[in-house]
Amino acid sequence: GGHIGVHSHKDRPAVVLFTQGTDTVTNDDGSARTFKAGDSTAEGVKTVHWHKNVGSDDVIIFTADLIKAPAK
């Protein structure tokens, strides 16, 4: 039943690897997709969504946010 609250990837697109559990990701338009161990996805700059653990195991994900280097 754990969750990651609603958030935007406006300034930080990301790639995600799901390694354990069952995680449903719901977008701000109401569409949803469920991911299980071994699945991966990309989150673009227009992504606004939240995650919810819908299984009995803990959800473990690895995510890499892609950010611009600070101006020098």
JOGI-V302517 format. One record per backbone hydrogen bond with DSSP energy under -0.5 kcal/mol. CO is the residue of the C=O (numbers start at 1). NH is the residue of the N-H. E is the energy in kcal/mol with one decimal. If there is no record, write none. Layout:
CO&NH&E ; CO&NH&E
//
This chain:
2&53&-3.1 ; 4&51&-1.8 ; 7&49&-2.3 ; 9&12&-1.1 ; 13&66&-3.7 ; 14&43&-3.3 ; 15&64&-2.4 ; 16&41&-1.9 ; 17&19&-0.5 ; 17&62&-2.7 ; 18&38&-3.1 ; 20&60&-1.8 ; 21&37&-0.6 ; 22&54&-2.4 ; 22&55&-0.7 ; 23&25&-0.6 ; 23&35&-3.1 ; 24&26&-0.6 ; 24&52&-1.7 ; 25&33&-2.0 ; 26&50&-1.8 ; 27&30&-2.2 ; 31&27&-3.1 ; 33&25&-3.0 ; 35&23&-2.5 ; 36&39&-2.4 ; 39&18&-2.6 ; 41&16&-2.7 ; 42&44&-0.6 ; 43&14&-2.2 ; 44&47&-1.9 ; 47&9&-2.3 ; 48&28&-2.2 ; 49&7&-2.3 ; 50&26&-2.4 ; 51&4&-1.8 ; 52&24&-2.8 ; 52&54&-0.6 ; 60&19&-2.9 ; 60&20&-1.3 ; 62&17&-2.9 ; 63&65&-0.5 ; 64&15&-1.6 ; 65&67&-0.7
//
